[in-house]
């Protein structure tokens, strides 16, 4: 039974080879290097504004989060239903946070 369990476990994570792990690591390293380049060179020199820099940080951080969740947390190898459930839950959480921030700022402005 243990040999059968080992085979199933190996088949489940078949896509994560050492080569793939290092490939994802270097993607994450490259994205981090781009973020540092933006923060330490482009914004202080005035090549891009803070708004564009913040947008770039958010976009690059979301790409990094995708790689971490997909490969290192093995979500890429899970069934479609689990991926969909997690994605929909995350979208609702973000939606409710944005609604609360909007409502809070509205009340702050109207109460003062």
Long-range contacts (C-beta under 8 A, 24 or more apart in sequence): 12-77, 13-74, 13-77, 15-76, 15-77, 16-71, 16-74, 16-77, 20-71, 21-71, 24-67, 24-71, 24-72, 27-67, 28-64, 28-67, 28-68, 31-60, 31-63, 31-64, 32-64, 34-60, 35-60, 35-61
